[in-house]
Amino acid sequence: MGRFQGCRGVVTCFAIAALLVAAPAVAGPARGAVAELHASGASLDWSPLVSHQSMKLTISGPAGLIIEREFTAAPTLSIFDKAGQRLPDGVYNWELRTAPQMGANLKRQLADARRGDEGATDAVAVPQGGVQSGTFRIAAGAFVVDEGETEARSGVNRATDKARITAADQVIPDDLIVQGSECVGLDCVNNENFGFDTIRLKENNLRIHFDDTSTTAGFPANDWRLIANDSASGGSSKFSIEDSTSAKTPFTITAGAATNSIFVDSTGRMGLRTSTPVLDLHINTSNTPAIRLEQNNSGGFTAQTWDIGANEANFFVRDVTGGSKLSLRIRPGAPTSSVDISADGDVGIGTGSPEDRLDVRCSASGKACLKIENSDAAGFSGLEGFDETGTSRFFLGVDNADNTTRINSVGQPLRIMTNSTERIRFPVPGSDFIDVAGNTAALNSIGQWVDASSRELKQDIASLSSAQAMDTLKGLNPVTFAYKAAPDEVQAGFIAEDVPDLVAEKTHKRLSALELVAVLTKVVQDQQSTIDQLATRLAEMERQRSKN
């Protein structure tokens, strides 16, 4: 005989085996199910059991295969993929998650709450969707889902096994001590080789049920179950912890999981695929460790999925729902404070101490610190700013639509515009240096300011009267002064607020030299006319005197 002959005594065999008799596969839907699964050789179909707005089906299969589908009607899965190829043989896990039906008013409440404090959404009563999961198998190119009882691995039907156990149950009203190993289950044999096992469960359906019988108010009474493998053909090889009271399975490990899939060291650090976690959470894998953040629509909000991952090429944030766009990427070797946000919200690029809302600093020969480019030939190549009404307030760049350059571009002028009207232009080399207000005034290349004076720019042209000119001239009060910005430099000129209206600018803050010249010119012309007249009279008087 071996160390022990099967179970340790009749009492142990009957008492413990009775606790571990596996229930047959459920014929109808399980408690909390959202759909009932039916299989044919070429398709799987889920018949909804609850009202819903939509259902999302997620399936994981061999070699990392992932299938995600969303349905408003009954979910279904074909044996063929989108390319027309058969899905590979193997065991698959599936999860079906429902989105609740919601009216427009409830959606509006959720949207309003989301715009406020994140916690505000807790105050909105939202119907919750359900979730259901399971497994199926593909064998020889066909779906296999066994809704019946697992065939006994020993080749003996369980009903026959039950019939063989004819002795009455035994109750031991005392402690039971086994000084050796224990085998429990219908497939335990005489001379069982235990190796180092202290307790062994051995049969085709292995379960340990923790049935808490507390009845006193306030004491916990939830039931739990340890489950090894599904009981149906085509099911999953797994180890699970089941919340039996709530009919939920919060923890599962499937067969074949890598060594140290989950590892917690003595300091509480968790490693995923590593037994030497360096930080609080350490993910170790051979290709792109990543985290998926998936908001499903079972709570009423729009479904949205983001990935955060990293590899030798970049650290990235990926908008999966939006077409797997890489919204944010950081390349290896990026310097410290490539992007740095200070406590007051200032953003630094190339600096850890930004001093303005956007502070860009660089030190690179032959490179620009800031480059803005639009690759769309019909769009703006540059930066455009808008106010709250959508009106453009400033633009820097090139308008490719009409080839109007508004910032330096080879062979083109720099233009400053407001309300689509050109105000200042730096022309191309060879012409005036600065143009103002549509080429009406300019600072030429030798530093001379040239005012606009073309007849094409003027209207209501009339001669300046001698009286106007003289009255204006008499109203001018030349003074000496010093600008506050240059107190040591004495100037001669006029005070804009004191000059007559004819030569005053509307605000009486600025003066135009041309207007003063015009007044002086008219006065001088009148004086010259008077001089000419006097000279003529004098000449006539001289002529008359010479005759006498």
C-alpha positions in Angstrom: 0.0 0.0 0.0 1.1 3.6 -0.5 1.1 6.3 2.1 -2.7 6.4 2.1 -5.5 4.5 0.4 -7.5 7.1 -1.5 -9.5 9.1 0.9 -8.5 9.0 4.6 -11.3 7.0 5.9 -15.0 6.6 5.0 -15.9 9.7 7.0 -13.6 12.0 5.1 -14.6 10.6 1.7 -18.3 11.0 2.2 -18.2 14.3 4.1 -15.8 16.2 1.9 -16.9 14.7 -1.4 -20.4 15.7 -0.7 -19.3 19.3 -0.6 -17.4 19.1 -3.8 -20.0 17.5 -6.1 -20.0 19.7 -9.1 -23.3 21.1 -10.4 -24.2 20.3 -13.9 -24.0 23.0 -16.6 -26.9 25.4 -16.4 -29.5 24.5 -18.9 -31.0 28.0 -18.9 -29.4 31.4 -18.5 -27.4 32.0 -15.4 -28.3 34.5 -12.7 -27.4 38.0 -13.9 -27.0 37.0 -17.5 -27.7 39.6 -20.2 -27.9 37.2 -23.1 -28.2 33.5 -23.9 -25.5 31.9 -26.2 -26.4 29.6 -29.0 -24.0 28.0 -31.5 -24.1 26.5 -34.9 -21.1 25.3 -36.8 -20.5 28.6 -38.5 -21.8 31.3 -36.1 -22.4 32.2 -32.5 -25.6 34.1 -31.6 -26.4 35.8 -28.3 -30.2 36.2 -27.6 -30.6 39.4 -25.4 -32.4 38.8 -22.1 -32.5 42.5 -21.0 -33.5 45.7 -22.5 -30.6 47.7 -23.9 -29.5 50.5 -26.1 -26.5 48.6 -27.5 -24.3 45.7 -26.8 -20.5 45.5 -27.1 -19.0 42.1 -27.7 -15.2 41.7 -27.0 -13.5 38.4 -27.8 -9.9 37.4 -27.1 -8.5 34.3 -28.9 -5.3 32.5 -29.7 -2.0 34.4 -30.5 -3.4 37.6 -29.0 -6.4 37.9 -31.4 -8.8 40.6 -30.3 -12.3 41.1 -31.8 -14.5 44.1 -30.8 -18.0 44.6 -32.2 -21.0 46.8 -31.2 -24.6 45.8 -31.8 -28.0 47.4 -31.4 -29.7 44.2 -32.3 -28.7 40.6 -31.2 -24.9 40.1 -31.2 -23.5 37.5 -33.5 -20.1 36.2 -34.5 -19.2 34.5 -37.8 -16.5 31.8 -38.1 -15.1 34.0 -40.9 -13.2 37.3 -40.3 -13.6 40.4 -42.3 -11.1 39.1 -44.8 -13.1 35.9 -45.3 -10.6 33.8 -43.5 -11.7 31.2 -40.9 -10.9 32.1 -37.3 -8.1 29.9 -35.9 -8.8 26.8 -33.8 -8.4 27.2 -30.0 -10.1 28.5 -26.9 -11.7 32.0 -26.9 -12.9 34.2 -24.1 -15.9 36.5 -24.7 -17.4 39.4 -22.8 -20.8 41.0 -23.5 -21.5 44.4 -22.0 -24.8 46.3 -22.4 -25.4 50.0 -22.5 -28.7 51.1 -20.8 -31.6 52.8 -22.5 -31.7 56.5 -21.7 -34.0 59.3 -22.6 -32.9 62.7 -23.9 -33.5 64.4 -20.5 -31.2 61.9 -18.7 -28.5 62.4 -21.3 -28.7 66.1 -20.9 -28.4 65.8 -17.1 -25.3 63.7 -17.5 -23.8 66.1 -20.0 -24.5 69.0 -17.6 -23.0 67.1 -14.7 -19.9 66.2 -16.7 -19.2 69.8 -17.5 -19.0 70.6 -13.7 -17.2 68.7 -11.0 -16.4 65.1 -11.8 -18.1 64.0 -8.7 -21.3 65.7 -9.8 -22.3 62.8 -12.0 -22.7 60.7 -8.9 -25.9 62.6 -8.1 -27.6 61.6 -11.4 -29.5 58.4 -11.2 -28.3 56.3 -14.2 -29.6 52.9 -15.1 -26.6 50.6 -15.2 -25.8 48.2 -18.0 -24.9 44.5 -17.4 -21.9 42.4 -18.2 -21.6 38.7 -19.0 -18.6 36.6 -19.9 -17.8 33.1 -21.0 -15.7 30.9 -23.3 -16.1 28.9 -26.4 -13.9 26.8 -28.6 -13.2 26.5 -32.3 -12.3 23.0 -33.4 -11.8 21.8 -37.0 -13.0 25.2 -38.2 -16.3 25.1 -36.3 -17.7 26.6 -33.1 -18.1 24.3 -30.2 -20.2 25.3 -27.2 -21.3 22.4 -25.0 -24.4 23.3 -23.0 -24.6 19.9 -21.4 -22.6 18.3 -18.6 -18.9 17.6 -19.0 -18.1 14.0 -19.7 -16.3 12.3 -16.8 -12.6 12.2 -17.4 -12.4 8.8 -15.7 -14.8 7.5 -18.4 -17.5 6.9 -15.7 -20.7 8.9 -15.7 -21.3 11.0 -12.6 -24.7 9.5 -12.1 -23.0 6.1 -11.9 -20.5 7.5 -9.4 -23.3 8.8 -7.3 -25.0 5.4 -7.4 -21.9 3.8 -6.1 -21.8 5.9 -3.0 -24.4 4.1 -0.9 -23.2 4.6 2.6 -25.0 7.2 4.7 -23.4 10.6 5.4 -21.2 10.7 8.5 -21.1 13.7 10.9 -18.1 14.1 13.1 -19.0 16.3 16.1 -15.3 16.9 16.9 -12.1 18.1 15.3 -10.7 15.9 12.5 -7.0 15.6 12.3 -5.3 13.9 9.4 -1.6 13.4 10.0 -0.7 13.0 6.3 -2.0 13.9 2.9 -5.6 14.0 1.9 -7.2 13.1 -1.5 -10.8 14.2 -2.1 -12.8 13.5 -5.2 -14.3 10.7 -7.2 -11.1 9.9 -9.0 -8.9 9.3 -6.0 -7.3 5.9 -6.1 -5.7 3.5 -3.7 -2.0 4.1 -3.4 -2.4 7.7 -4.5 1.1 9.3 -5.1 0.9 12.6 -3.3 4.4 13.9 -3.9 4.5 17.0 -1.8 0.8 17.7 -1.9 -0.9 17.9 1.5 -4.5 18.2 0.1 -5.4 17.1 -3.4 -8.8 17.5 -5.1 -9.2 15.0 -7.9 -12.1 14.7 -10.3 -13.6 16.2 -13.4 -15.3 19.2 -11.7 -13.3 20.9 -8.9 -14.9 23.4 -6.6 -14.4 24.6 -3.0 -17.4 26.5 -1.6 -17.2 28.8 1.4 -20.8 28.9 2.7 -21.0 31.5 5.5 -24.1 30.7 7.5 -24.1 33.8 9.7 -27.6 34.9 10.5 -27.0 37.6 13.1 -27.6 41.1 11.8 -24.4 43.0 11.2 -22.2 39.9 10.6 -20.9 39.3 7.1 -22.5 36.3 5.4 -21.3 36.4 1.8 -20.5 33.1 0.1 -17.4 32.5 -2.0 -16.3 29.7 -4.3 -12.9 28.6 -5.7 -13.3 27.2 -9.2 -10.8 25.2 -11.2 -11.8 25.2 -14.9 -15.2 25.4 -16.6 -17.4 22.4 -16.4 -18.6 22.4 -20.1 -16.9 21.1 -23.1 -15.2 24.0 -25.0 -14.9 25.9 -21.7 -11.9 27.7 -20.4 -9.1 26.2 -18.4 -8.8 28.7 -15.6 -8.7 29.3 -11.8 -11.4 31.7 -10.5 -12.6 33.2 -7.3 -16.4 33.5 -7.5 -18.6 35.8 -5.4 -21.3 33.1 -5.1 -23.9 35.4 -3.3 -23.7 38.0 -6.1 -23.1 35.6 -8.9 -20.0 37.5 -10.0 -16.4 36.3 -10.7 -14.0 39.2 -9.8 -10.8 37.2 -10.2 -9.7 34.8 -12.9 -6.4 33.3 -14.1 -6.5 31.4 -17.4 -4.2 28.5 -18.1 -1.0 29.3 -19.8 -0.6 32.7 -18.1 3.1 33.7 -18.0 5.2 33.1 -14.9 4.9 36.1 -12.5 1.9 37.4 -14.4 1.0 39.1 -11.1 3.7 39.4 -8.5 3.6 41.4 -5.3 6.8 41.8 -3.4 7.3 42.3 0.3 7.1 46.1 0.0 3.7 46.0 -1.7 5.1 46.8 -5.2 3.3 44.9 -8.0 5.0 43.4 -11.0 3.2 42.3 -14.1 5.3 39.6 -15.8 8.2 40.4 -13.4 9.2 39.1 -9.9 11.4 42.2 -9.3 9.1 45.2 -9.5 11.1 48.5 -9.1 8.2 50.9 -8.6 4.7 50.6 -7.2 3.5 49.2 -10.5 6.0 47.6 -12.9 4.9 46.3 -16.3 7.5 44.1 -18.1 6.9 42.7 -21.6 8.9 42.2 -24.8 6.9 44.5 -27.0 5.2 47.8 -26.1 4.0 47.7 -22.5 0.8 49.6 -22.4 -2.3 50.4 -20.4 -5.8 50.6 -21.8 -8.3 53.1 -20.3 -11.7 52.2 -21.6 -14.9 54.0 -20.6 -17.8 51.8 -21.7 -21.3 53.1 -22.3 -23.0 51.0 -19.6 -23.1 54.1 -17.3 -24.7 56.3 -19.9 -21.7 58.2 -21.1 -20.3 57.9 -24.6 -17.8 55.1 -24.9 -14.2 56.3 -25.3 -10.9 54.3 -25.2 -7.4 55.6 -24.7 -4.1 53.7 -24.7 -0.9 54.8 -22.9 2.1 52.9 -23.9 5.8 53.0 -24.6 8.5 51.3 -26.7 11.9 52.0 -28.2 10.3 54.4 -30.6 8.2 56.6 -28.4 6.0 57.1 -25.3 2.5 57.7 -26.6 -1.1 58.4 -25.9 -3.4 56.8 -28.5 -7.0 57.8 -29.1 -8.3 54.3 -30.0 -12.0 55.4 -30.5 -10.9 58.3 -32.7 -9.1 56.0 -35.2 -6.0 55.1 -33.1 -4.5 58.5 -33.6 -1.3 59.1 -31.6 -2.4 62.4 -30.0 0.8 62.7 -27.8 4.3 61.3 -28.5 7.6 61.7 -26.8 10.7 60.3 -28.4 13.5 58.7 -26.5 16.3 61.2 -25.7 14.0 64.2 -25.4 15.8 66.7 -23.1 14.5 67.6 -19.6 11.7 70.1 -19.6 11.0 69.6 -23.3 7.4 70.5 -22.2 7.1 71.9 -18.6 3.9 73.3 -17.0 4.5 75.5 -13.9 2.3 75.8 -10.9 0.6 78.9 -12.2 -0.2 77.3 -15.6 2.7 78.8 -17.6 4.0 76.4 -20.3 7.6 76.1 -21.0 9.2 74.5 -24.0 12.8 73.9 -23.4 12.7 75.5 -19.9 11.7 74.3 -16.5 10.9 77.8 -15.3 8.6 79.5 -17.9 8.0 83.2 -17.3 5.1 83.7 -19.6 2.0 81.8 -20.6 4.0 80.2 -23.4 7.8 80.4 -23.0 9.8 78.9 -25.8 13.6 78.7 -25.4 16.2 77.0 -27.6 19.9 77.1 -28.4 20.4 75.5 -31.8 22.5 76.9 -34.6 20.7 77.0 -37.9 17.3 76.1 -36.5 14.3 78.2 -35.7 12.9 78.2 -32.2 9.4 78.2 -33.5 8.1 77.0 -36.8 4.4 76.9 -37.9 3.5 75.2 -41.1 0.2 74.1 -42.8 0.6 71.2 -45.2 -2.8 72.0 -46.8 -2.1 74.0 -49.9 -5.6 75.6 -49.7 -5.2 76.6 -46.1 -3.2 79.1 -44.0 0.4 78.4 -43.4 0.8 80.1 -40.1 -0.9 81.1 -36.9 -4.2 82.8 -36.8 -6.0 84.1 -33.7 -9.7 84.6 -33.1 -11.9 86.3 -30.5 -15.0 84.9 -28.9 -17.1 85.7 -32.0 -14.8 83.8 -34.3 -13.5 87.0 -35.9 -9.9 86.9 -36.9 -7.8 89.3 -34.9 -4.2 88.5 -36.1 -2.5 86.3 -38.5 1.1 85.4 -39.0 2.0 83.3 -41.9 1.1 82.7 -45.6 -2.4 82.7 -47.0 -1.9 80.0 -49.7 -5.3 80.7 -51.1 -4.2 84.1 -52.7 -0.5 83.8 -52.1 -0.6 86.8 -49.7 2.4 86.7 -47.5 1.9 88.1 -44.0 5.2 87.2 -42.4 8.7 86.9 -43.9 8.8 84.6 -46.8 11.6 84.5 -49.5 10.8 87.1 -52.2 7.6 88.3 -50.5 6.8 91.3 -48.3 5.8 91.2 -44.6 2.3 92.6 -44.2 0.4 93.7 -41.1 -3.4 93.7 -41.8 -6.5 94.5 -39.8 -10.0 93.6 -41.0 -8.5 92.3 -44.3 -7.0 95.8 -45.0 -3.3 96.2 -45.3 -1.9 98.6 -42.9 1.9 98.2 -43.0 4.0 96.3 -45.5 7.7 95.7 -45.7 8.2 95.5 -49.5 10.6 93.2 -51.3 14.2 94.4 -51.6 14.8 97.2 -54.2 11.6 99.2 -53.4 10.6 101.3 -50.4 11.6 99.9 -47.0 8.2 100.3 -45.3 4.8 101.0 -46.8 1.9 102.2 -44.6 -1.8 101.8 -45.3 -1.9 100.3 -48.7 1.4 101.8 -50.1 0.2 105.4 -49.2 3.3 106.3 -47.1 6.7 104.9 -46.9 10.1 105.0 -45.2 12.5 104.7 -48.1 15.7 102.7 -48.1 17.8 105.8 -47.2 15.7 106.6 -44.1 13.5 109.3 -45.5 9.8 109.3 -44.6 7.6 110.0 -47.6 3.9 110.9 -47.0 1.2 109.9 -49.3 -0.1 112.7 -51.5 -1.6 111.2 -54.7 -4.7 112.8 -56.1 -6.1 109.3 -56.4 -6.2 109.1 -52.6 -8.0 112.4 -52.0 -11.5 114.0 -52.4 -13.2 117.4 -51.8 -10.0 119.2 -53.0 -10.2 123.0 -52.6 -7.7 125.8 -52.5 -6.5 127.0 -49.1 -7.6 130.6 -48.6 -5.2 133.3 -47.6 -7.4 134.1 -44.6 -7.4 130.5 -43.4 -3.7 130.2 -43.8 -3.0 133.5 -42.0 -5.4 132.8 -39.2 -3.9 129.4 -38.7 -0.3 130.8 -38.8 -1.2 133.4 -36.3 -2.7 130.6 -34.0 0.6 128.6 -34.0 2.7 129.1 -30.9 6.2 127.7 -31.4 7.8 126.4 -28.2 10.8 124.6 -26.9 10.5 121.5 -24.9 12.0 118.1 -24.0 10.3 114.7 -24.3 9.9 112.9 -21.0 11.7 109.9 -22.6 14.7 112.1 -23.4 14.7 114.9 -20.8 18.2 116.1 -21.8 17.4 116.8 -25.4 15.8 120.3 -26.0 13.4 120.3 -29.0 11.6 123.1 -30.9 8.1 122.6 -32.2 4.4 122.8 -31.3 2.0 121.4 -28.8 -0.6 119.3 -30.6 -3.4 120.3 -28.2 -2.7 124.0 -28.8 -2.6 124.2 -32.6 -5.6 125.5 -34.7 -8.1 122.9 -35.8 -7.1 123.2 -39.5 -3.7 121.6 -38.8 -4.7 119.5 -35.8 -5.2 115.7 -35.9 -8.7 114.6 -34.7 -7.4 113.6 -31.2 -5.1 116.6 -30.9 -2.3 114.3 -29.9 -0.3 114.2 -33.2 0.8 116.7 -35.9 1.5 116.4 -39.6 4.4 118.4 -41.0 2.7 118.5 -44.4 -0.2 120.4 -43.0 2.0 123.0 -41.4 4.1 123.3 -44.6 0.8 123.8 -46.5 -0.2 126.7 -44.3 3.3 128.3 -44.4 3.4 127.8 -48.1 0.1 129.7 -48.6 1.2 132.5 -46.3 4.6 132.8 -48.0 2.9 132.7 -51.4 0.6 135.6 -50.3 3.6 137.5 -48.8 5.5 136.9 -52.0 2.6 138.2 -54.1 2.5 141.3 -51.9 6.3 141.7 -52.2 6.0 141.3 -56.0 3.2 144.0 -56.1 5.3 146.3 -53.9 8.3 145.7 -56.1 6.3 146.5 -59.2 5.0 149.7 -57.6 8.5 150.6 -56.5 9.9 150.0 -59.9 7.1 152.2 -61.4 7.9 155.0 -58.9 11.6 154.8 -59.8 10.8 155.0 -63.5 8.6 158.1 -63.0 11.2 159.8 -60.9 13.9 159.1 -63.5 11.8 160.9 -66.1 11.5 164.0 -64.0 
